[in-house]
Every structure is written in structure tokens, then in C-alpha cells.
Amino acid sequence: MSENTGPAPMSAAPDDLQAHIALLESKGLLIRIDREINKDTELHPLARWQFQGGLHEDERRAFLFTNVVDSKGKKYDIPVLVGGLAASPEIYAIGLGVPVETIGKVWVHAVADPIEPTVVETAACQEVVLTGDDLTKPDGGLAVLPVPISTPGFDAAPYLTATLCVTKDPENGVQNMGTYRGQLKANDRLGVRMASRLSGAGGYLHWEKYRKLGQKMPVAIVLGCAPAVLFTGPQKLQIDLDEMAVAGGLMGRSVKVVRCKTIDLMVPADAEIVIEGLIDTDRLEPEGPFGESHGYVALEDFNMSMHVTAITMKKKPVFVSIISQVTPSESSVIKKVAYEPMFLEHLKTTLGIRGIKRVVMHEPLTNLRKVIFLQFAKGAPQPEVWRGLQGAATLQAQCGKLVIAVSEDINPENADAIFWSLAYRSDFTHDVLVTPFRSSGHGPKSGRAPLESTLLIDATLKNDLPPLALPAEPYMVEAKKIWEELGLPRLSPQSPWHGYHLGEWTPLWTQYAEDAVHGDWRKSGELTYARREGGMKPETPAHQGTVHE
Ligand SMILES: Cc1cc2nc3c(=O)[nH]c(=O)nc-3n(C[C@H](O)[C@H](O)[C@H](O)COP(=O)(O)O)c2cc1C
């Protein structure tokens, strides 16, 4: 375990999705929508406005749709939750049962100290079991579920998005859980896409093994369970680390699991809905188009064909869907809060990089994986900055096409501050490295080169600079009080919002500034008059030490 992490944070993670919904509602983070909503045309676009409408992250809410219909006028008695897992880091933190600031620590602990699941014989997720004719009859099987269309106008069908797809390695029996999209194809058939690229889906590696054995691959798609269990789906963990045990580590207690009814896989006993089935390994079926998280529509590709063998559920389940597509989205929040701490842990503990403070993955439009910022403490040795850049670019094949190191005073969430740092703190002859042969990673198949390159930039502060030219903090704080007293428009301060020191300064100038704010500006005039000199060009520095122009 990392020495940096301290004791495991106490978690009050809800046991199932409905307990999580109740918590969100009690905290005013859930909006119930009882008006009729068409799942094929209205549901996702409505929730999408939270991300495209200029709302601040904190203003995003979970939406629970209780009156869902489809374009044929069919009514569903299963409510739909969207944004309920990760519309904002706050909503995610409630699912984990810890404050937002502790999310990273909880992840690091869970991976270091997983807790094995406990097998139970009877389970809420199997109160209702649909098999045989119940799966194939008109309006039976998957048609029972209110599956929304994520990108109306582009998607070929309703899609399962908030999935936890459980598969098992046929050689060592270790289960994997991944969040993979599932396209409705028939009442008893789904198209499933498990990425086959480098660093792609763990489920795909299992599929390759079943294919070699000439067997179909059993798969269980869990829809809705304790959020902490579901959060392991999008997380990229080491192959053969059982994610159910990591989920136990996240929750601080063992997850109850039950054996599926028609296949030999274990699923969370408190899940809302489980779709059991077998994936063909001898044939693939066209799947898509579907709006993807890299921000483009994924076109039709040959992907996996899953035959449903059973659908099991609670008597009164809730169906959960994730907003994905262009970032920011629920899909990027769910990844960002969990990926960043794992990258930081890798740099800090595995590589022992000195001076590394924060890892921030760029979210709007780029979808986290391409652009990564590293924040370093002032004075971090340059070779360490470069080890950090290389480490962040190589941890995952699909992450870190552009990695930029900045100093601690630069807020990586502010693109303007990044440009500011590039503009004044890096010399592109010495501070930039381009390396070839990066896999192109997650993105549209067409219109891009199959191989890309990596761009690393050291934009940290390498020498002392004069202070940032804004009024010092106490003056800005006092002025803000007056601003508010005057009832002027609400401020949302952007960092940097006050001046601060960057190393180059003298006590004499502190004296000048102090005198000036006390109205004694004549004092500095007296001092400088005594220091007048001849034989110099204007703009000759009037102090000892280095001056950078
Ligand atoms: C909403 C959402 C949808 C996703 N869809 C897919 C998908 O269809 N196929 C895929 O391979 N990965 C998908 N991912 C990314 C994977 O979940 C992620 O790479 C994860 O690490 C996979 O788990 P694994 O490493 O255990 O396979 C999705 C992630 C999210 C949050």
C-alpha cells in the first residue's frame, strides 16, 4: 500500500442502487420527473442539457423518470435513472459513501486491499426470472426493459450503457467486470462491443480464449447495483484482479454475490436486473452506429452477438442508464474521478517521482485519455519532471498522447492558465519531446492515422519570476466583500484571482508596497532619490540578482 495514503477512509457506501437513489433524494441531488417522457426521443436529450447548457458541475442532478413510454406508446412500469451514478463528482462520492476529496484514497486502498465477495443462495436480483418463451414472446425479454436511445437521430437502436459485463477467464476462473455498450437486437439478442485495441476490454481477452476452445462465452450483464460495485466497470485495473473483490475494498465490506440461473457466473445479489447469456465466438454481427465517448459516432462494426438465456430482476427494479457521447458527460466523470488517483499513485509510489502533486485528465471534448496535465511542486528536479512525463504517457497504451507538466500554481482545469504557462515558462527547443509509434487508442476508426505520436512538454517554472500582477490576496478578499455588499452580479472566481510571489522579489519592494498601501508613497520616493546614478541606459535593473527577459 502507498505510504501516502494513510488509513482506509470510512465508507458509508449504499448497498444497492435504490438505497443510493434515496440518499441522493435526501440530499437534494435527485430530480423526479413524473411527467410522461419518451425514452426513444426525449429522455437522454433532456438529461443531456445538463452538460450542454452551461451549468456548473455542482448544479448537475440525477434524474429519475417515473413515467416512461416509447415511440409506439408503450408504457413501462420500471423507472429510469440517468445521471444518478456520476453526473457530478458529488453524486459519485455519495455512491462511494465518502466525501469528494477522499475518492482517490478510497480507490488506492481498494486496489491494495481487496475484500473477497461472499456467496449467498437467495438474492433480490432473482425475485423474477424470465426464461424460455418469456424471452421470445412479443413484448417479452429485453422489450420489458425501458432502454433509452442515447443519441436519437444517429443511434441504430436503444442501448444498454450502465452495464457491468461479467465474464470469466476459462483458464484460471477469474472474473472480469467491464462497462461495455449493448445494442438491443431482438427480444432475446444483444450486440455487445468489447474493445479489441491495446488496453481495451478485459472481456475481449476472455472471448479470445473461448474462441480458441471452440466454446461460446458466458456473460452476465448487470444493470444497476451498489454504485461502488458498478464503479469498477469503467476502471482500468490489472488483468486477473477480481473486480468484485476491489468493489469490496471500495465499500469496506464484502459484496454479496449469487450464481446466475443459467450460466456459471457470480453477480451482485442486490442488483436490479441481470441479463444472462452466451456470446458466439464463431461469428460476429454488425453493431452500431452509436454515439461514442470519444465524441464521434461509432459507425457499424462487426461485434459480438449475445443470445439471452435469462433475465432476472427484483420485483420492483430501477433501470439505470449513463449519459456518454461528447464529454463532459456522466461517462467521463465516472472515469475521471477514478483514473486520476490511479495515475497519481503510479507516479508517486510505483515510480517514486519527486515533486509530483496532481494528475488532471482533460475532460471537455477530448475525453480524458488524450491530454494529461501533471502538477509539480516548485523546484522539482527537471529529470524528475521528465520521468513523470514519460510515466504518465506509458501507464496505459490509450492514455497520454499529450502530457504537459506545470507548476503548482497553475490550475490544470483552466486551459487559459495552461497556455499562460506554455507562453512564459517553456522553451520549445529544450522543453518539448515528440516520440513516435503511439497506438491511436479510443477514437473514430476512420479519418485518423493508425499510429500516432506522443508530445511531452515541460512547462514548469524553471527559474524565479516576478510576482503575478494582480492585487495581493487580502485586498481581493476585502474587495469581494464590498462587491457582494453592493449587490453586483454573482462572481465565480477563476484561478488565478490574486497576485502571488514566484520567487523574484526583495524585502525593499515589500517595504515600498507596504508604505504605498498605508498612503506613505513619498517614503519610497525619498529612498530612490538617494539612489540616483548616472551613465546608465533606461531599464537597467535596479536590484541585485537574476533578471530574465
Ligand atoms: C458508459 C461507458 C461505456 C463504455 N462502453 C464501452 C464499450 O462499449 N466497450 C469497451 O470496450 N469499453 C467501454 N467502456 C470503457 C470500459 O468500461 C473501460 O475501458 C474499462 O476499463 C473496461 O473494463 P475492463 O478493463 O475490465 O475490461 C465504457 C465506459 C463507460 C463509462
The ligand as an SDF file (V2000), in Angstrom:
LIG
                    3D

 31 33  0  0  0  0  0  0  0  0999 V2000
  -20.6020    4.4670  -20.1760 C   0  0  0  0  0  0  0  0  0  0  0  0
  -19.4100    3.6830  -20.6150 C   0  0  0  0  0  0  0  0  0  0  0  0
  -19.4880    2.8980  -21.7480 C   0  0  0  0  0  0  0  0  0  0  0  0
  -18.3920    2.1550  -22.1730 C   0  0  0  0  0  0  0  0  0  0  0  0
  -18.5240    1.3680  -23.2600 N   0  0  0  0  0  0  0  0  0  0  0  0
  -17.5130    0.5440  -23.6100 C   0  0  0  0  0  0  0  0  0  0  0  0
  -17.6900   -0.4040  -24.6690 C   0  0  0  0  0  0  0  0  0  0  0  0
  -18.7330   -0.4650  -25.3090 O   0  0  0  0  0  0  0  0  0  0  0  0
  -16.6580   -1.2480  -24.9390 N   0  0  0  0  0  0  0  0  0  0  0  0
  -15.4730   -1.1960  -24.2510 C   0  0  0  0  0  0  0  0  0  0  0  0
  -14.5940   -1.9960  -24.5080 O   0  0  0  0  0  0  0  0  0  0  0  0
  -15.2770   -0.2750  -23.2660 N   0  0  0  0  0  0  0  0  0  0  0  0
  -16.2750    0.5730  -22.9230 C   0  0  0  0  0  0  0  0  0  0  0  0
  -16.1080    1.4730  -21.9100 N   0  0  0  0  0  0  0  0  0  0  0  0
  -14.7790    1.5950  -21.2750 C   0  0  0  0  0  0  0  0  0  0  0  0
  -14.5080    0.4480  -20.3620 C   0  0  0  0  0  0  0  0  0  0  0  0
  -15.5390    0.3230  -19.4190 O   0  0  0  0  0  0  0  0  0  0  0  0
  -13.1770    0.6150  -19.6710 C   0  0  0  0  0  0  0  0  0  0  0  0
  -12.1610    0.5610  -20.6390 O   0  0  0  0  0  0  0  0  0  0  0  0
  -12.9090   -0.4250  -18.6210 C   0  0  0  0  0  0  0  0  0  0  0  0
  -11.5860   -0.3450  -18.2270 O   0  0  0  0  0  0  0  0  0  0  0  0
  -13.2090   -1.8040  -19.0930 C   0  0  0  0  0  0  0  0  0  0  0  0
  -13.0090   -2.7070  -18.0290 O   0  0  0  0  0  0  0  0  0  0  0  0
  -12.0020   -3.9130  -18.2130 P   0  0  0  0  0  0  0  0  0  0  0  0
  -10.6450   -3.2940  -18.2370 O   0  0  0  0  0  0  0  0  0  0  0  0
  -12.2660   -4.7630  -17.0250 O   0  0  0  0  0  0  0  0  0  0  0  0
  -12.3650   -4.5390  -19.4910 O   0  0  0  0  0  0  0  0  0  0  0  0
  -17.1830    2.2150  -21.4610 C   0  0  0  0  0  0  0  0  0  0  0  0
  -17.1040    3.0130  -20.3140 C   0  0  0  0  0  0  0  0  0  0  0  0
  -18.2040    3.7310  -19.8810 C   0  0  0  0  0  0  0  0  0  0  0  0
  -18.1090    4.5590  -18.6410 C   0  0  0  0  0  0  0  0  0  0  0  0
  1  2  1  0
  2  3  1  0
  2 30  2  0
  3  4  2  0
  4  5  1  0
  4 28  1  0
  5  6  2  0
  6  7  1  0
  6 13  1  0
  7  8  2  0
  7  9  1  0
  9 10  1  0
 10 11  2  0
 10 12  1  0
 12 13  2  0
 13 14  1  0
 14 15  1  0
 14 28  1  0
 15 16  1  0
 16 17  1  0
 16 18  1  0
 18 19  1  0
 18 20  1  0
 20 21  1  0
 20 22  1  0
 22 23  1  0
 23 24  1  0
 24 25  2  0
 24 26  1  0
 24 27  1  0
 28 29  2  0
 29 30  1  0
 30 31  1  0
M  END
$$$$
